[in-house]
Amino acid sequence: MVFNLGEENLSFYYHINQRSFLLQTKSKKFCKLMVSWIKASGFSRTVLLSSSHAYQRDDQQLLGTPLRYLQTPSMQKVTGDRLKEMEWREMETVSTFPGVTDSEQRLYIPGGGATKGLFTDSCAEDIPLVVVLIFCSEGDNIPDAFTLLNHLNTWLHLVDAPAQMQPKWRIPASWRLLFGSGIPPALF
């Protein structure tokens, strides 16, 4: 689904809600199609919100905040060092062969679905894209979603909020039945 969130200060916001699992055999095609669409749309920047399995973090990722970011080289030209100045932590690379050798590093986003593919394809196509992700566990991730969104808001200022308060976000209607419709009262 693609939602146009309107125009504010000549900035256009579009929201794509992609929550379903991708078929492993279709993931590369999906990434190519998305990157092609993003490029054809001519967005000045694209932000991808995602998550990664908390239980598969390595030792260096266990310390501090569970929030990380990645940015393509063309996005780096736009943002400069702004995200580092805000003390955001860049996603660490991990050893390809842990315990054997640390000479070869790779980007590893377990549980991130198409995130790595979209990021690497965006790098190859020179698309200004930033990935903001959170390490989280399975289950009810609504609080994690708000943490991720509040973190993004510190950079983009999507909504205004007093300095000591978190902004009020509207919960998507699709979240009401996230875990099913509940137990029918007729059972009791």
Buried (B, 14 or more C-beta within 10 A) or exposed (E): EEEEEEEEEEEEEEEEEBEEEBEEEEBEEBBBEBBEEBBEEEBEBBBBBBBBBBEEBEEEBEEEEBBBBBBBEBBBEEBEEEBEEEEBBEBEEBBEEEEEEEEEEEBBBEBBBBBBBBBBBBBEBEBBBBBBBBBBEEEEBEEBBBBBBBBBBEBEEBEEBEEEEEBEBEEBEEEEEEEEEEEEEEEE
